[in-house]
Amino acid sequence: MQFFKSVAVLIILFLHSNYAFSIPQKEPLNSFVIIIQPIVVQGDDGNNPASMALPKNLIDETFSKAHVDLHFLEPIFYSNTKARDGVIDLDKIVKMATEDGFIRGQGEILNMFFVNELQGKKGPVAHGMLNESYTFIALGTKKTTDSTADILQRKHLQALVITHEVAQNLGLKHAVNGENVSNDIANIQTQQNDSERSPATYSLNDYQIRELKSPLVRPRIDILAVSDARKAILDETFEPYFSKLQKREIETFIQEKLTTSDINDLRRYARKRFQDAVLPFSETERNALTYIVKEVNVLLLQNNIHLMANHPWRFIKVDSWLCGGFAHTRGSFIIFSQKHLDSLTKIWQKDINEKDSLELLREFGGLLVHEQMHALQRSFPSKFVQLNTQHWDFQKAIIESDEYITLNQVSNPDAPSAEWLVPKPQQPSEFYWVRTLLKEGVDLPKMGKDFTDQIFTVILKEEKYQLKRDYDNQLIINSIDDLTFYRDSYPVTRGIDHPNEISAYMFSKVFRDMVSKTKDKPELKNEIEFNKWIELEMSKPLNIGLD
């Protein structure tokens, strides 16, 4: 729906706000969140993106009365000139973006498109699809000569456009279309100007808050029911997983020998078995998990780790036979097996003493932040690309693989893209590719026990990354022990087959040191660099805006 006839009259909703723009959040986190994936639409050639701005503090002010935060993921850029310039229908844009892999979530994440025009109309104009998970924003072109007052006013206007359309997504109708909201006050869904009233009081009324029952409004600590979890465990909107699995690894993950060789049938069966493994959380498990997450968040905020503390915690429970009971993630969800929750509830009780609480925080909390790190890697990918390339010197590449590697691969759900190479010292065109594979000759491999790390040499030739072979055309394979310069450059020994795992294990170590209040001076260059990166990228709220 086109934004208000005169949107400027609503600016008063925000002008009274004294919310600080740059001060990290210190107060307790709101109980509910709406996860938003900004999608900036640009030209087919990858240039000239639409204007985007997300004045988050002003936006949050509107929903503060309902104890709801809007949680923005890192923007992604979608190259589609016709969509950017408003010459195709919105439904078609959604369909095209879905087919092209740019839509996130399965109805529980709000996908927010930033475009130049909507159906031939220039900004500021917007359309939030009522009770849907898609909204479109055209902010218009900014003036380079704006004064400070004009810039501030523009921020309020941007916040108003966004919050009004988000309210549409949540099912709130315009006041003029409903009898439960007066059009005579400066409400989020009205067109009236009331300069005497505070946004915290009138932006949402009690009726509207009760109506915020959209699947987009989720608890900050989101412990999924079985029906939701069975759907969520198959989510491939952040990255492909099931669609790339091979027969041997499927058999390993589900511990079944399968007779069919049809890869599509195998992948369909894998999806079914993953869903079959989903279990309900008991009340005790819910209480224990809620307790420990809150304790983790307190410690993270005390240490200025806002990026992780602000990120929603979303949980799925599975039976311990799936993937050997290993904890892992899918999209923004953390998947714990029964054995992990048993270890949690064995220690936790409602009147837990300080000693047990600290032990739980150090051990289970360390596991929690490890898995949450993987959720952050998907939600804020450029931060981790910066860590991997600028701080740790990895090379990102698309490697031409080999059938031997593909058939024996172990697709790590926390690092499914094997796209990182270790530069070979003094050899600028050669690299090492660290891969975890299933051991050959094992009929039904066991998780972990029958894994092997193998190092392949890769050469850059004619702008392609190719596997290097010997004179007999055999792959050149080394063990991790042959790469002491690489193995010994990190303070952790597990997970060094992929930078996603390295950063997760290293942050878990950092977190446990927070619990113990110990801080040894790092000696390794990569550890020093990691600590710098944490301070730069995890200790401040996300700052978003292209305008």
N, C-alpha and C positions, 0 to 999 in steps of 0.2 A: 504494500500500500504506500502511496506517495506520502512522504513526511508532511508534517503540519503545514497548513497554508502559510502560517507565519511563525516559523520555528523559533525565531529570536525572542518571542514573548515568553518562552519557557526558560530562558537563560537564568532567570532568577532562582530557579531550583538549585543552581550550583553556586551562584555568586556569593551566597552566605557561607559557603564551605571554607573552613580554615584548615583543611587537610593539607599537610605538608607534601610537596611534590617529591622530595628527594630523601626523606627520612625513612629508613627501613622500618618495617612493621615490628613493633615491640610488644604490643598488647596481645592477649590470647587470640588465637585464630578463630574466625567464624566457623560455625558448626557445619555449614553447607557450602557447596561450591557448584558453579556452572563452568565446565571446561569448554574453552572456546579455541578453535583452530582458525586463526586468521589465514585467509587465502588471498594473496595479492595478485590480481590478474594483470598480466603484461602483454606486450605484443608477441606475435608468433616468433619473432626473431630474438625474444628474450630481453628486449629493451623497453624503455618507457613504461614502467609500472604505474598503476593507478595510485593516487594519493592515499596514504594510510596513516592513521594516528590513533593511538589508544591511550588517552589520559586516564590510566587505571585508577588512581586514587579518587578522581572525580566520579568515575563510573561506579566504584565500590560504594561511594557515599550514598548513592541512590538506593542500593539494595541492603544497606547496613541494618535497617530496622527489621528486616526479615532474616538477619544473621546469615546472609548469603554473600560469598565472594565470587567475583568473576575471575577465573583463572585462565590466563592467556598462554597458549603454547607459542613456540617460535613460529613466526610467519613462514609460510611456504609460498613459492611463486609459480603461478600457472600461466603458461604461454598460450594465449587464445585472444587474438585481436578482436574478433567479433563479440566475444563475451565481455571483454573490457569496455568496448565502445557501445554496448547496449543495443546491438542490432539483431540479437536473437532472444528468444523467450527464456525466462528464468528457469523453467522446468527443463529446457534443453541444455542450459548451462550445467545444471546439477547432473543430468544424465551424462554429459560429456566428461565432466570432472570426475565422476564416479568411474567411468570406463577408463579414464587416463590415470587413475590411482591417486587422486588428490583429495578425496573425501576421507575424513578420519572418523572412527567410531562406528557404532551400529545403532545410531539413534540417540545415544547418550552423550555425544559431544556435539556442540553447536559449531557448524562450519560457517564462518563469516567471510563472505566474498567482498573485497574492495575493488570497485570498478570506477570508470570515468562517467558512464551514463547508465541509466536504467530505462530500457525501452524507449530510447530517444530523448530522455529528460536528463539534463545536467544537474549536478549536485549544487547545494545539499539536498539529496533525495535518498530515500531508503525504502526497503521492503523486507519486513520480517514475516516469514510464512507462518501463519497462525497454527500453533501446535505442531510445528515441524522443526527439524534441526538444521535449517538453512536460513541465512539472512543475507541481504545484499545492501551494501553501503556505498554511496557515491558522495564523497565529501566536497567535491568541487576543487577548483584551483585556488591555491593560496596567493596572496599578494606579497611580493617581496618587500614592499614599502610599509608593511604593517608596523604600527607602533606597539610598544609593550602592552598597552591596554587592549589593542586589537588582537594581539596574540593570545592574551588571556581569555578574551571573549570568544575567540575561535576555539580554544580548548573546551570551554563550557559548551559551545555549540556542538562540537564533535561528540562530547560525552552524552549530550541530550539525544542526538541522532541515534547513537549506538544503544543507549539504555532503553529508549522507546521501542526500538525494533526487537531487542532481546525480550522485552515484555510481551511483544506480540508472539514471539516463539513460545513463550511460556503459557500462552493462552489468554493473556489479559487483553480485553477489547478496548477500543477507544471509549472514553467516558460518554461521548454522545451516542454511542451504540449500546450502552448498558445502563441499568437502573441502580447499580450498587456503588457507583463512583460519581460524585458530583462534578459537573463541568465548571463549577464556579470557583474551584480552588486550583492551586498550581500542583496538580498531581502528575505523575509520570505519563498518564494517558489522557490528560486534558490539554486544552488549548488556551488556558487562562494565565494571566500574569498576576502574581500576588507577591509584591515586593516585601511584605511584612512577615512572610512565613518561611520557616526553616525547612530545607529539604529532608532532613532526618525525620521530621514530624509528618510531612504531607506527601513525600514522594510516593509512598505506598500506604494505603489504608489497611485496616485489619482484614477486611473482606478480601482484598487482593493478596495479602500474605497467606491467608487460608487457601486461596486458589492456586498457589504456587506448588502444584503437585505434578508438574511436568517431569517426565523421565530425564530431562536435562538437569534438574535440581537434585544433586546427589549429596549424601553425607560426606564430610571430609574424610572420615574413616569409613570406607564403603565395603562392608563385608557382605558379599553377594549371596543371595538365595540361589538354590539349585537351578531354577529356571533361567535366571539371568546369567549364572556362571556357565551353563551349558552353551549359551550363545557366545559369551565373551571369550571362552577358551579357543574358539575358532577364528577370532578376529585377525585378519590379515591386512587391515587397512593401513597400518603403519609400515609394514614390510611383508613380503611373501614368506611363508614358512611351509605349510602343508603342501602347497603347490610345487615345492622343490624337493620334497623328501624322496629318498630312494629305498628300495626294498629292504636291504640289510639293516639300515638304521630304523626303519619302521618296526621290523621284527624285534630289534633290540629295545626300542622304547616301550613296546607293549608286551614283550616276552612271549611271543607266539611265532611259530613257524607257519608261513603262508605258502599256499600252493600256487596261487595265480602269479603270473608275471606281468599282467597288464598294469602299467604304472598308474593309470587313472583309477582302476578298481582298488589298487593298493592304497592310494591316497584317500579315496572315499572311506575305506575301512579304517584308516588311521584316524580320520576325523571322528568317526563313530566311536572308536575305542577311547579317544581322549574325552569325548562327552560322557561315555559310560563311567569314566573314572571319577566324575564330579560327585562330591559328597556335601551334605549339609553341615554347617557349623553348629556345634552345640552351644547352649547358652553360656556355659563356662568358657568355652573357647572364644566366643565373641567378647565376653567381659575381659578375658586375659589379653586378647589381642588389642582391644581398645585401650586398656591400661598401658601396655608397653609402648604402643605408638605415641600416646600422649607424653610419656616419659621421654621417649626419643626426641619428640618435637621440642620439648622444653630445653633439652640439652643442646640441640641444634641451634635454637634461637639464642641461647646464652652465648654460643660461640659464633654467632653471626652467619650461620649457614642457612640463609633465607631461601635459597633456590630449592633446596630439598624440603625444608620444613613447610613451605607454602604449597608444595605439590601434593595433590590428593593421594591418599593411600587406599588402594583398591585390591581386594583379596578374593581369591578363589581357593577352595579346598578340594583336593583330590585324594584318591586312595594311594597307598604307598607303592603299589605295583607299577604305577605309571612312571616311566623314566627313572626307575630305580629309587623313587622317592626323593629325587633331587629337587631342591627349590629352584624355580625358574620364573620367567615372566612371559607375558604375551601382551603386546600393545602396552597399555598403561596398567595392566593387572599383574599383581604378584601371586604366584601359584605356590601354595604350601601343601605338602602331603600330610597325611595323618600323623606320621612319625614326628614331624616338626611340631605340630600342635600338641602332641603328647609330651614332648620335651618342654614346651611352654607351660602347660597346665600342671605338670609335675612339680614345678617350682612356685607358680603363681597361686596366690589365694587372696581373698579380699582384704585380709589384715596382714599382708606380707610385711616382713620385717626389713629393716634397712639393708642388712647384709645380703639377703636373698634378692632384694630389689636391685641392688648394684650388680650382683652376679647376672641377673636376668637382663639388665640393661647392657652389660658388657657383651654377653654371649648372644642372646636372641636379638638384642638391639643391633649388634654388629652384623647379624644376618639380614635384618630388616634394611639397614642402610645399603648393604651390598646390592640387594635386589632393587631397591628404589633407585639406585644409581643407574640400573639398566633402563628403568622407566624414563629417567631424565635423558638418557642417551638418545631415546627415540623422540622425546618431546622438544629437546633443545639441541639438535644435532650439530649446529655450527660451533657451539661451545666445545664440543668434544673433537671435532675436526681440528680446531685450533690447538687443543691439547696434544693430539696425536701427531700433528705435523710441525707446529712451531715450537713445542716444548720437548717432544720426544723423537722427532725426526723420522716418523713413519712416512711412507709414500703411499698415497691412495691410488689404486689402479684397478682396472678390469683385466683379469688374467685369463688367458686362453688355457683352460684346464685340460685334464686328461681323463680318459675313461676309468683308469685305475683309481684315480682320486675320487671321481664322482660316485662310482659304485660303492666305495668304502667310506664315504664321507660320514661325519657325525655333525649334523646341523644343530649347532648350539642355539637354542631358542633365544638366548640373550646376546648372541653375536652371529646371526644367520648369514651375514654377508662377509665372505672371506675376501676382503678388498684391501687389506693392509700388508705392505711389504716392508721388510727391514733392509735398509741400504747396506750393501757389502762394503766394508772399509776399503778405501783406496781404489774402488772399482765403481766409477760413477754410473755405469750402465748395467750393473748386476745387483741383484737383490735376493733376499731370502724370503720364502713364503712358508710360514709356519702353519701346519694343518694337523688337526686331530682326526685320526682315522680309526676304523675298526680293524683289529688284527685279522690277518688272513688265516684261513684254515679252521676258524672257530664256527661251529654249526649255528649256535644261537648265542651271540656275544652278550656279556653282562655289562651293565652300565658301569663305567669307570674302570673296572678290572680289565676289560678287553679293549681299552682305548690305547692308542699309541700316538705320540707326537712325532711327526716326520717333517723334515725341513727340505724344501725343494728350492733349487736355484732358478731364478727367473732373470731373463735378459730383456732389455729394452732394445728392440730392433724394428726399424721402420715405423716408429711411433706405436708399436704394439708390444705388450708385455707377454712374453712367451716363455714356456718352460724350457730350460736348458737340458740338453741330452749329451751323452758321451758319444764316443766314436761308434759304438754299437747301437746307437739310437735309443739307449736306455735312459730313463730319468735319473738325474743326479740327486741322490737322497742322502741327507745327513740326519743325525739325531740332535736333540736340543743340547746335549753335552758337548757337541762340536762347536757350538756358538757361545762360548763362554763370555765373550765380550757383550753379548746380548743378554744372556741368562743372568749374569751377575750385575747388570746395570739397574736392577729393580730390587727393592727391599722385600719382595714377596717371591715365592717359588711356585705358587699355584696360579693357573690361569694365564700364563705368559704366552699362550698361543694366539691371543687376540687382545688388542688394546682395550676393548670394552671390558674384558675380565680383569686386565691389569688395573685399570682405574677403579673398578668395583672392589677388588681385594685391597687396594691401597687405601681407599677411603674407609673401608671397614677397619683397617688398622688405625687410621687417624681417629676414627670415632671411639675405638676402644681406649686409645690414649686419652681422649677427652674424659671418658668415664673414670679412668684411673688417675687423671690429673697429672699425667707424666708427659713430657715433651722432650725426647732426646733430640739433640741437634742432628739433622740429617747430614749424611756424608756423601751419599750418592747423588750425582748430578740430576738424575731423573726424579729422585724424591724431592730435591730442592725445587725443581721446576714444577712438580705437581703441587707442592705447597703454595707456590706463587700463583698457579692457576686457580686453586681453590679460593684464594683471597680475591682474585680478580673476577672470577665468574660465578662463584657460589655464595658470596657474602653480600650480594646486593640484589634488590628486586629487579625483575626484568624491565628494561627500558625499551619501549617499542615506539616507532614512529618513522615514517618516511617523508612526512610533509615538512 
